[in-house]
Each structure stands twice: as C-alpha cells, then as structure tokens.
Amino acid sequence: MGIYIVLWHADDTDHTDLRRFLFKGHLSASICGCLCHLRAIILLIALLLSSPTIHADSKKTVSGSEIGIRIIPQQMAVRDDSVRIDLKIIAHGIRIPSEQSLSLVPELHYKGKRVVLPPVVLSGSQRARFDRREETVDPSRRGLDPYHVWVGVKRGSSYNLRYRVSIPYASWMEHSSLLLRQISKDCCTELVLATDVLTKDINLTPPCSQPGVQPPALASVPAVRVIREVESSAFSDMVNFLIPEEEVVKVRTSSATAYIDYPKGGSVVDPSFGNNKRELSKIDDLLQPLLQNDLARFRHIQITGYSSPDGAYYDNETLSKHRSEGFKKYLSGHYDLQDCPLLTSWVGEDWDGLRSLVDSSGLPYKKAVGFIIDNYGIFEGRERYLMELDGGAPYKELLKNYFPKLRRIELMVAYEVRNVSDREASKLLYTHPDLLSLEEIMGVSHFYRPGTTQFREVYEIAANLYPDDVTASVNAAAAVLLVGDTKSARMYLDRFKDNPLTYNNYGVLCFIEGNRAEAEYYFRKALAVDAPKARENLMRLEVKR
C-alpha cells in the first residue's frame, strides 16, 4: 500500500498515538457511517499495517533510497516585507491507489491566526481525472490551487520538489509554527489524517530589524511573490515551468591568460613592469569573487608557462619552467588560497599555438608555414626552413606580430562553489552567474512578478548560461510567452525540438499565434508528459472553438 500518513521526527519513532488516532477517531465513526466512509477506514488500516512514514528533517542528508516522504525545511525568512518559506520535499518508493489522493498542506499558526499555503498533492490517475471533472462542472468546488501535483505516483519512482512560496508579512508570524496537514481523499470522503509540527517556532527577524539589507539588482519592482508560481498574463495557466534537478555539488573550472612582461631572461613577476598591472588584473578578476564570502573551495590551480619558438630549444624550455614556478610564487604571496595545490607545467616552444594563430590569420603564406610545421620536426630544421621561406619576410612577420602572443601564463582553476541563498544569487546573477546552479538562478525569479522584465530576464539568463539544458530553455520559453513574445519562445524551444518536455509550451506558442490545429497537435503529444496540464489546455481549445 502506499500513502504516507505518519510524521516522524528524529526523536520520535513511536506510532502509538497515530494508531490510537486512527482507531478511536475514525473506526468509531464507521460504525454508523456510510459505505464510502467504511472504504476510507479500510484504506487507513491497510496503510497503518504497511507502516509508511513522512519524515520532517532539517539536519539529515537524505538518501534517494529511503522509503517514505521526507520534508526538509531549507529557509524561513523575511524578504522585502514578505515571508519566504522554502522546503524540500522528497518522496521515494511509495504508491498512491488510482482512486485516492494525499494532500500535504503547509500552514502557519499562531494563537488562533492561520495562513494556509498551497498544497502538494500526490494523486492517483483516476482521482486526478475525477477532480478535474468536478472542477469543470462546478468551479465553486475548487479550493486553493496546488503548488504541485504528482499524478500516477508509482512505487519504484522518486519524486523531488523544491517548495518555495512567499506571503505578505504580518507581525504575528514572527513566532508562528509551521504545520503540515495531511488530507486523504477518495470518491466520497475527504479525511484529515493528521496535523503535525514541522517547525515549532519559525523565529523570523522583522523587516525593520534586519541591518544592511539591500534589494537585489534590478529590484525596482516590488519583490512580493504571489502564491502561485505564475499568476499574471492571459497564458499563465497554460504554460508550464519545469523544476530543475538539484546540483548537489557545484564543481566549476575557470581560466585566464596573462601576457606577463619580464626583463630579458627574467622569471620573477613584477606587477609594476611593462603592462603587468593590466594583465594581473585578469587573474584578480578570476580569483577575488571566489575568495569573497567563502564562496568557493579550491580543488587545485594549474599554472602553465609558454614560450615562443625563437631561440634555442633548451633555453626556451628552461625559461618557461622558471616563469611558471615564478608565477606560482606570485599567487602564493598575493592570495589566501588555503591549502590549494598549485600545479605547474610548461611548454618550451608553443608550435601548436603558432599553428592555430597562423591558420586563423589572413597571411598569404599561412599554408606554407603550416606545411613546414606539419612536415619538419623541431630538431629537423623546422625553424631554419621558416627563416628561409620567401627570403625570410614571413619569419620576420611571425617574429614581430605572432611570437609575442605565444609568451604567456595560462591559469586553470578547479573549485567547488557552496550553495547560496536567493539573496546572494540575486547579486551574483548579474556579476558571476556561472557560479550559480540552474536551481539557484531560477530562485531569483521569486523576487519578481511573472510577466515583468526582470522575471523574464532571470529565465533568459539561465537559458543562455545553460544552453544544453532542456529545463532552462523550456522555462525561458514559458517566461517570454507570458508577454506574448513568440519569436523568442520559438528560438528557445527549437533548441530541443524533439524533446517531449517542450510539447506543452510549443502548443501554447501555436495557440498564441492562432494556429489551433498545431496547438492541439502539441497538446495531445504533451498528454504523455504532463497529462493534467495538457488536458486543461485541450479543454481551453474546445471552449475557444
């Protein structure tokens, strides 16, 4: 069986109270109840025997193989006069009977005051169809729109959801409790199985008591997020936004190239010599953002020194080695790199780099230069043949304009970036978006109302930063469709034209363009991916006919 009805805290594994609740509160009612109520009792007893669990855990790391539903509070804070609630919900190894559903309803309570948040619904396939039919026939039966609905929950599958909502701040919420109400529903009955405490005191800091809080970049629009993921725009109920996969460990590599000037034969980095101040600023621009606020943990830094081919091979080899080691000393003396390994390597004569530069140039003799490099070894007269080519004019050109570009230091930094809050992400988004996961970028959208320029901009930054991620492109398409920008939407969706995850938003795109037949085609294809959304959109097409 599979609906998880027990909230199990880390220090409370006794299910006795729940058993007493089930048998005392509901079995007695079934004595004089109707058949439908009796069916619900039988279901509850069967569920109890299977001993399923809902876990509330703010400390443990959850393995995907644990069976049950785990709710992990991530953040509860005041942001711009709104209360932000961030939960992680993980369900694994459960099954919902086709005619049943389980709603998980978060609520804030304090001394008789209450705010009900959008539920997360785990629904059987038949139950989902019945609910949609009821709402269509009698819209007054529709309650608070779900934050998310999982339909056809299967025992062997895992489900992950990042639950983020914002509500207007009220002073009574500062020490309110975050509760979870669990509601079971079948054809005839809706039963509250339990109401449990996720966080006894959410302990908010009032807006006026937060020192130095600054709004994020481009936050001129009031940063009050409405409960629904999308609420403004005629197409907000039609598009779908996908939930990005969590990037558990954010591993990044970044690189920079510095053309350091040295006195003849020198290897010590002198910031005041030549153009070194400008070149070293490239290294500073790379490392400083990672060092600020303990943002990153360095794995290693690779330093590679390169020399040009002119001169004796041994001298070039020695010089490139000494310069890479000299740059290592410079880094150690100017940056707090903790215990980061600094690895050095060198390339005595960068013929590959020269070949690449010449190939991309407009030099009339580039084919001849390429032929010599490809067919004569370093110790087989390669440089001599270049000197003799066309009376030496090509070599002089290489010596003057190309060899200096080969003398350089290349830095490659491998590092892990810690997870950041939405507030930190809102600042990094416009300075160093590459440090953010896709999930963190999309979290910034919560500061803006759907349909605004800022809301759209966040999703477009994500799509451009993650061009190979279907979630980023589908969500960017949804964001621009909210303002009717079909041209941009098509560009994003065409990146993954044959991916089923694009079908629904393709259908919305065609709907906006007035192509009803094409819209219906895509909505029907989307039935296999997101059946509830696709059916709703097909019903809209029928109404518009």
N, C-alpha and C positions, 0 to 999 in steps of 0.2 A: 504494500500500500504506500501512500507517499505524501500526504500533506503534513507539513512540519508545524506542530502546534505548541511545542514546549520552548519557552525562552530559558536558556540555560546559561547562567552567569558562571564565571570561572570558579567562584567559591560556593556554588550551589548546584549540586547534581542530584538532589532529592526530588523525585517526581511525585511524591506522595500527595502534595497539595493539589496538583493538577488532577490526579486520579480522583481525589475527593470531589473536586470541582465538577468533573465530568459526570460522575455517577450521582452525586447529590443534586446538582443543579439541573441536569438535563434528563437523566433517566427517570426521575420522578415526574417530570413534565410529560414524558412519553406515555405514561400510564393512561392519561386521558387525552393525549394528543392525537392528531390526525396521522394518516399513513405516511405523509411526506415527512413529518417530524420524526416518526419512527425510523425512516430511512436515514435521516441525519444522525440519529443516535447510533445506529448500527455502524455507520461510517466512522464515527468518533471512537467507538470501542475498538474497531479494527485498527484504526490509526494508533491508538494507545498501545495495542499489543505489539505493534511494529517498533515502538519506542523511538519515533523520529524526534529531531531536535531543531530548534532555532537557537543560534548562538549569538550573544552580544559580547563583543570583544574589542577592546580598544588598545590591546597591548600585543597580542599574539600575531605572528605571521601565519597566514592560513595556507595550508597545502591544498592544491586543487583536488586531491584525492579524498579529502574528508567528506563524509556523507552528511548532508544537512543544509540548512540555510544559516549563513553567518552574516551578521550586521556589524560593521566596524565603523564607529564614528571617527571621521577624519578631522573635521574642524567645525566649530560653532563659534561665530564671532560677529561683531557688529561692523558692517562696512557701509559707509555713506548712508547712515540712517536706516539701514536695512539689516535684518538678522540673516546671516548666511548659515545654512545648515548643509553640511557635506558628509554623506555617508557612503560607505562601500558595501554593496550587497552581493554576496556570493552564494549561489545555490549549486549543489552538486549531488548527483546520484538520487534525485527524487523523481516522483511521477505524480501527476495530477490526473485523477479519473476524468474521462471525457466530459461528463456532465457536471463536474464540480469546478469551483474556483476558490482560491485563497487570496484574500486581500491583506496586505501588510500596510497599515495606516499609521504613519508617524503623527504625533500630536504634541503640542506644548501645553502644559498645565501649570497653573499656579493659583491657589486659593480661589477656586471656583471659576477662574478665567481659562479659556481654552482657545487654541487655534488648531484646526485640522489641516494637515498638509496632504498633498496629492498622494494617493495610494500607489503601491506597486502591486500588480495583480499577476498571479500565476493561474492560468486558466486552461481547462481542458478545451478541446476543439469544439465540441458540441455546445458547451457553456458559452463560449465566445460568440458563436453564431446566434444563440438564443438572446444573449444580451444585446447584440446589435439590432436584432429584430424588434425587441421590446422598446429600445430607444427610438427606433424609426417610427413605430406605431404610436408610441406615447412619449414624446420628448420630456414630459414632466418627470418621468421616472429616472431621468439621467441625473446622477449625482455629480460629485466633484470629479473632473476629468482625471484619469490615471496619469501618473508621471510616466509609467512604462507598463506595458502588458506583454508577458511571455505567454504565448499560445502554444498548446500542444507540448507541454513540458514532458520530456522523456527521461526515464531513469538513468540512462547511460550518458547523459549530456551534462555539461557545466554551463552555468549562466552567471555573467558578471555585469554589474551595473554600478556606475558612479552616480549617486543620487545627490543633486545639488539644487537647492531652491533658496530663494530669498523672499522674505516677507517684511512689511513695514515694521520698524522698531517701535515697541511700546515699553515703558519703564518696567512694567510688571514681569516682562520676560527675562529680566536680568538673572533671577534665581529660579526660573521655572524648571520643570522636569520634562525631559524628552521621553515620551511614552510610545509604545508600539501596540496598537490594537490589531488583533488577528481575527479576521472575519471569514467564515466558511459559507459558501453559497451553493445551493443546488436548484432544482426546478421550482421548489415550493418554499424553501426556507433560507433565511439568512441568519446565521448564528455568530455571536461574538464568542470566540473560543477562549480568549484571554486578553488581558491588557497588562503589559509588563513594562518595567522601567528600563530604558536604555541608558539614560544618564540622569541621576537624581537631581543634580544641580548643574545647569549648563554654565553658570558663573560668567555671564557676559560683562564686558567692560563698556560702560555707557559711552556714546559718541563724544560727549563733552569731556570725558576723562582720558581720551586717547591722545598722548603727546605726539606732536610732529607727524600726524597722519596727513599725507598729501594724496590728492587724487591721482589716478594713473594718467599716463599720456593720453591726450585727446578725450579726456573725461568731461567735456563741457556738457554732454547730455546727462541728465540725472541718472545716477547709477543704481536705480531701483529695479531689480529684476522681477518681472511678474512670475507667478507660479508656473504657468505653462511654459514649456520650452520655447514655443513660438506663439505669439498671440496677436500681433498686428499684421495686416496685409490680408487681402481677399484670398490669398492662396496659402495662408499659414497652416490650415488644416489639411492641405493636400500634399505638401512636400514632406519628405522625411529626412531627418538628420540621424546619421549613424553614430554609434558610440565607439570611439577609438579604443583599440586594445591598449592596455596599460604597458608602458615601457618600464619594466621593473628596474633595470639598471641602465642608466643613460651613459653609454660609452661613446666618446667622441674623439676625433682626431682633427687637429688644425695645423696649418703650416704657414710659414712665412719665409721669404727670401730677402736677404740683406746683402747689398753690394758694399762691403766694407773696404775703406781705403786704408792702406798701410804704407809706411815708409818702405823703400826698396828693400826686399828681403825680410821685412818685419812680420811678426805674428801676434803681437800684443794689441788688443783692441783699445784704441784711444778715441773716446767719444768726441773730442774736440778737433780731431784730424779730418781734413777734407769734408766730405758730405756725410760723415758718420752719424752726426746728430739726427739727420733726416732718416737715414737707414735704420738706426737703432730704434727710432720711434715705431717702426713696423713691429719690432719684437715686443715693445712695450704695449702696443695696441692689442697684441695677441695674448700676452700673459696677464696684464693687470685685471681685466674683467674676471678672469678665473680665480685670481687671488682675493678679490674683494668678497667680503661676507662669507668666507669659507665656501665659496660656491662650488669649487671643484677639488677633487683629489687626483693628483698627478700619478699616472702609472709609469710613464717614462718619457724622456725627451731625447730625440735622436738629432745629433748635430753632424752635418756632412759638409766638409770643405771641398771646394772645387778649384782647380787651376786651369789655365788655358794651355794649349799645346805648344806655344812658342817657348824655346829654350830646351835645356837638357831634361830628359825624362826623369832622371833621379832627383834633380833639383826641384822639379815640379811636384814630384811625389812627396818629398820631404817637406816642402813649403805648405802644401795642402794639409798634411798631417799636423804640422805645428799650428796652423791657423785654426783648425777645428778644435784642437786642445786649448788654444788661447781663448777661443770663444766660450768654451766650457768654463774656464776660469772667470770670464766676464759674467756669465749667467749666475754662477755660484756667489759672486760678490755683490751682485745688484738685486737679486730676488730671493725671497724666502721660499725656497722650493721644498722645504721639509726634507724628507729622505728620498726624494725622487731620483731614480737612477738617471744619470746623464751619460748617454752613449755617444761615442764619437766614431766617425768613419771619414774617409776621404777618397777623392778621385783625382789622381795626379794630373791627368790630361783628359779633359771632358770632350772627347771626339763625338760622342753621341749627341751632346748638347749642340756642338758646332753643326753637325749634320742636320739637326732639326731646325736650327736658325736659318741655315742656307736654303733648305727646302721650302721654308715659308717666305723667303725673300723674293724680290724681283730681279736678282742678279742674273745677267745674261750668261754667266759661266757656271751656274749652280749645278747643272748636270755633270759638267767636267769635274767639279770639286767632289760631287757625290761619288762619281766613278772612282776617283783616286782613293777616297776614304774607304770605299767598299772593297777595293781590289788590292790594296797595298797595306801591309801591316805597319804597326808603329815602328818596329825595328827593321822594316824592309824599305825604308826611304820614303815613307808617306809624306812627311813634312818637306823633304827635298823636292819631291815631284810637284807639290803645291807651289813652292818657291819658283820653280822653273816654268810653271803654267803661264802661257801668254806673256812671256818676258817678265814675269814677277808682279804685274799690275794686280791680278786678283789677290795674291797673297798680301800685298800692301793694304788692300781694301779690308781683307779679313783681320789683319793685324790692328788696324785703326778702329774699325767700327763693330767687329764681331767678337774678337778675343776678350775685350773688357767685360762683355756680358756673361762670359763663362766664369769669371773670377768672383765667387760668391760663397755665402754661407746659407745653407738651407736648414731650417728648423722644423721638425715634425713633433708635435706634442700629442701624446695619448693620455686621456684623462676621463674620469667619471664625474658627472655632474649630479649634485644632490637634487632631490625633489624640492620644488619651490612652491610657495603659496600663490594664490591667484594675484595678490597684490604685487609680489615680486615679479611674477610673469608679465603683468601689465606694463612694467617698466622695461623688462628685458625684451619684450616683443618688438620694440622699436629701436633697440640698440644691438642686441645679440640674440636674435630669435633662434639661431642654431643651437643655443643651449637649452632650449625648451623641447619637451616631448610634444607630440601631437595633442595629447590629452590636456597638457598644461596650456597650450595655445588656445584651444577651444574653451578652456575655463575662463579666459579673459573675456569671452563674448558675454558672459553673465553680467558684466558691468554695463552693458548697453542694451537698449530695447531693439528687438527684431525689426528690421526694416530701416534702421538708421545707417548712416555712412560708416560709423565706427563698427557696428555689428558686422556689416558686410566685409569691411576691411580685415577684421580678425580672421575670418574664414578664408579670404583670398590669400593672406599671408601664409596661412597653413598649407593651402594647396600649392603655392609656389615653392615653399620650403620642402614639402614632401610630394614632389610631382609623381612619384611611383606608388603612392598610397591611395587606394580607391576611396577610402573613407574621407580623406581630405578633399578630394575632388567632388565627391557626391555632396558633401556638406557645403562646399563653396558654391556649387550649383544651386542648392536649396536657398542659400543666403541671397544670391543675386536674383533668383526667381521671385523672392518676396517683394522686390521692387520692379519686377517685370522685365529685367534685363535678360532677354532670351539669347542674345548673341554671346554674352559671357558664359551663360549656363551651358550652351551647346559646346563651347570650347572646353569647359571642364569635363563634361560628360563624355565627349568624344575621345578623351584620353583612355577611357575604359569602355568603349562602345559595346563590347560583347559581354561585359560583366553583369550578371543578373542584379547586382546591387544598384545599378544605375536605372533600372527599368521604370521604377515609380516616378522618379524625377524627370526622366525622358517623357513620360506620359503627361506630367504637369506642364512641361515645356510645350508639347504639342497642343495641349488644351489652351494655353495662353495664346498660342499662335493661331488658334481657330481650327486646327486640324483634328476634328473629333474622332475620325476613323483611326488615325495614327495614335491618338491618345488612348483609345480603347484597346488597340493592339498592345501597347506597352503596359497598360494597367492589367490586362489579362496575363501577360507574361510575368508581371510582378506578383501575381497570386501565389506563386511558388516560393516567394521570398518573404513577403510581408502581407499575408492574406487580409488581415483586418483593414490596413490602410488601402490596399488595392480595391477591396470590395466597396469601401466608402467612396472612393473616387469613381468607381464604375456607377454607383448609385447617383453621384452628382451628374455624371454624363446623362443618365436616364432622365433626371429632373430637367436638365437643360434642353432636352430634345423638344 
